[in-house]
Amino acid sequence: MQAIVAESPAKLIWTEVPERPLQSGDVRIDVVAAGINRADLLQAAGKYPPPKGASDIMGLEVSGVISDVADDVSGWAVGQPVCALLAGGGYAENVTVPAGQVMPVPESVDLAHAAALPEVACTVWSNVVMTAALAAGEVLLIHGGASGIGTHAIQVANALGCRVAVTAGSANKLDLCRELGAEVAINYRDEDFVERLRAETDGAGADVILDIMGAAYLDRNVDALATGGRLAIIGMQGGVKAELNIGKLLAKRASVTATALRSRPVSGPGSKSDIVAEVVANVWPMVADGRVRPIIGAEFPVQEAQAAQEMLDSGEVSGKVLLRVRD
């Protein structure tokens, strides 16, 4: 089969590679589209190797059509349109994936655009709801509101009956966030998000913060938390080391969690399969009735993966960037 191989961070090529064998418990998918994530950029740069046993091809989510099913797999059949959460391998003509990480394509979503959903849906639901326990009536602050993660989180939080605040770095991105349902839109280049959030919440702050920045925002995030608030860190774009004021955390009876999706086990408590099942049960109905939709910022032929990754890295695009592998 053919797939994208990173010869260097600046040279991604579409070339022939060996097809991975179908293992027990696996489903093979002929890929129609693959989503691009910042983890792929890190992997191309040699900074984020795949988990042991995973494909060394980039790509953490795809949509397509099932072309083969292992003998011990039930519930899936050749010819079914699906999308899937991967540990790697998505930038390719086909991919093998554990059956527990395969999802039906939500009603009303185009098959190719379904590739924009698995990673964001599983990341947002596992962190914001399963871990941070966001509930109706609470305030959610999302950093990077116009990103793939952010645009999805805004919609899910609205569907849950929450009030949403976001940060973003341009007027266009903030406008998109408002269109999707963000009530408080903060330009982090011009405003202090802690002060603005306090002003908008009568001094209370955010019940849950979904953070992609890590170290650079840690202290201010704690300041922005409400009493009993929960900070969920899912990225390190602002660095990996910071000083945590435990006194502030104790005074607010608050908590800080940090999670990664790719390294979770396939099955068992807290596994990818558990998260996928929760997403299908809870998020897919929101997608089916239009409360949540994939936000696509750009699409490229898979052969132009280099240009697609450069666009994502530039920060100029809103929503997801997709690679089209076949019609």
N, C-alpha and C positions, 0 to 999 in steps of 0.2 A: 504494500500500500504506500501511498504518499503522505507525507506529513511535514510540518515546519520543524526544522532543526536550527538551533542557535549555534552557528560557527563562532560567533562573538556577539557581544551585546549590540553591536551595530550591523550585524549581518545575519539575518534570518532567511533561510532558504527553504523552498518547497522541493523536497527530494524523496527518493525511494528509501523506505525503512522497513525492517521486518515487522510483520503483523504479529501482535501479541496473541498467544493461544488462549482459547476460551477455557477458563478454569471452572471447577465446581462452584456453583452458586452465582455464576456470571451471566450477564446478558451482553450481546454484541449489538452496537448501534451504528448504522450507517449515518454519518454526521451530515446534517444540513447546515447548521450554524454553530459557532462556538463563541462564548463570551470571553472578553478580555478583562483581566483583573490586575491590580497592581502587583500581586504575587507573581504574575507571569513576567513582569518587567524585572523584578528582583531575581527571578530564576534565570532569565536571559543574561543578567549581569553577574551570575555566579554567586549570588548572595542568599539564595533560598532554595537549597537542594530539595528534591522530592522526598517524601517519606520512604523508608525502606520497602522495597518491593513494588513501589508505584512506577508508572511509566516516567521516563525522563523527558518526554515530550511535554511542552507547556499546554495549558488549557484545563480549567477547573470546572467547566460547565458546558454542556452541549444540548442541542435538540436534534432529533432525527427520527429514523425509523428502525425498529428492531429487525436485525437480519439473522440472528441466531440466538438460541437459548440453551443453556446447559441442561442436561437431563434431569438434574435435581431441582430445577427452578419451576415454580408454579405461579400462575397469576399473570404471566407475560407470554406473548405469542409473536411469532414472526409477522411483520407487517404493521404492528402497532406503532402509531406516532407517540413519541415520548420525549421527555427532557431528563437530564440526569446531573447529579452532583458528582464530581470526580476528584480523585487525588492527583490527577495528571492525565495527559494523553489527548486532550480535546482538539488540539490544532492538527487534525488528521482526517483522513477519509473515513476511518471507522475507529471505534474505541470499545474496549471491554470494560465493564463496570459491574460491581456487585449488585445483585437484583434489588437489595434494600435501598439503594441510592437512586433507583429509577423512579420517575414520577410520570403520571399521565399529563398530557398537555391540557392546561385549563381551558374550559370552554371559552370561546370568544377570542382566543389568542392565536395569531398566526404561528405556524410551526416554527419558522425561522426565528421569530421574535421570542418564542418560548425559551431560547437559549440565554436570554437576558435575566431569567428568573431564578434558577436554582441557587446560585451562590448568594445573591442578595437576600432572597427569601429565607434561606437557612441561617444566614448570619444574623439577620435582624431578629427573626423569631427566637432563635436560641439565646441570644443575648438580652434582648429587650423584654421578652415575655418569660421564657423558660428560666432565665437566670436572674434578671433584675425585677421580674414580676410587675411590669407596668400594668396599671389597672385604669379603668374608666374614671375620668375626672382628674387624673394626674397630669403633670406637666413633663413633657419629654423635650430635652435639648439635644439637637443633632448637630455635630460639627461636620462640615462638608455636606451641607444640605442638598446641593445640586449634583452630588456624585451618584453613582449607581446605587450604593448603599443608602445614601441620604434620601433620594427621590422615592425609593421603596419604603423606607422607614416613615416618612411623612404620611404616606397614604395608609399604611397599616395602623399607625397611631390614630389617625383620624377615624378609621373604621372601628377602632376600639373605644372611641369616645373620649380621646385625650386631647389636651391642648398642646400644640407643637410650636417650639421655637427652633430656629436654625441659625447657623453662621455660614457665610459664603463670602467670596471676595470680589463680586461684581454686581452691578445693578441687574444685568440680564439674568444672572443665576438666582438672585434674590426674587426677581419677578416670577421665575419658574417655580420656586419654592412656594410662593404665595398662591400661585395657580393650583398647586397640588394640595393646598390646605394649611400651609404654615401660617400661623397667626402673628408670630413675632419673627421678623427677618432682620438679622444683624450683619452689617458689613464689618468683618473683623479688621479690615484695614483702617476704618474710620472710627470705630466705637469699641469700648471695653465691654465685652459680652457679659461680664459679671454685673456691672452697673446697670446695663440695659435690662438684663433678665430680672434683677431685683426690682427695678422700676415697674416692670410689666407684671410682676407677681406680688405686688404689695410687700416686697421685702422677703418673700418666702424662698424663692429660688426654684430649682428644678428637682422633681422627684426622681427622675432618671436622666442620666447623660450618656449618650452614645458617642464615644470619642475615637477618632482615627489618628489623633496627634501624639498621644503618649506623653513623653517627658515634658515637652514644652508647655503643655496645658495642665499638667497635674495639679499644681498649687491653685491655679485659678478655677479649675474644675471643682475642687473641694470647696472653694469659696462660694461657688455657684450652686452647690447642692442645698436642697431644703433639709430640714430636720428629718432624719430617717431616709435620706436620699441614697441612691445607688449609682455609682459611676461604673460604667462598663467600657473597658478599654479594648479596642479591636485592631488598633494600628499603631505604628511607631514613626509616622512621617515627621514628627517633631523630636525624634531622638528616643533613646532607650533608658537613660539614667536621669533621675531627678530626686530631690529631697521631698519626703512626705512628712507633713506636720501631723503627727498622730493626735496632738491635742485638739486640732480643728475637727478631726474625724470623730474623736470621742465626744466632743461637745455636741456634735450633730447626730450622734448615734448613726453614723453613715457607714457605707461600705464601698470598697473598691474591688472590682474583679477584672481579670484580664483573661481572654480566651482566644484560642485559635481553632478554626474549623478543619483545616486540611489534615492536621495530625491526629484527629480523633480516630478511634477504632471504627471498624466497619459496623460491628454489632455490640450489643451490651448496653448497660446504663450510660447515658450521655453520649452515645455513639452517633455516627452519621445516619445510620438507619433509623434510630429513634427520632432524630431531628427531622428527617425527611417525612416520616409518618405524621409528625405533629404539623408540619407545613401543609401537607396534602389535606389533612383534616380541618385545619383552621384558616390557612391563608388562601388556598385554592378557591373556596367559596367566595371570598372577597374579590378575587380576580374574575371569577365566572360572572358575578353580578355587576362588575364594572367599578367597584369601589377602589380597586387597586389595578393598575395596568403597568406593563413594562415601559420604561422611558428609554427610548433609543436615541442616542446622540449622534451616532455615525455607524455606517456599515462599509466594510471593505471586502473585496475578494480575498480568500485566505492567502493567496500568493503575495498579497501586499501587507502581510502581517507586520513587517518592519514599520511601514508608515502608520499603521493602526496603533501600534504600541507607542510610537512617537507622539501621536495625537493625544493619547491618554496621559502620557507623561507630561505633556505641555500644560495640563490643567485647564485648557481652553474649552474642552467639551463638557457638556452636561449629560447626565444619564449614562447609559451603557454604550460601549463600543463593541460591535459584533464583527466576526469574520464569517463570510458566506463560503461554505465548502462546496455545496451543490444546490441545485434548484429543488 
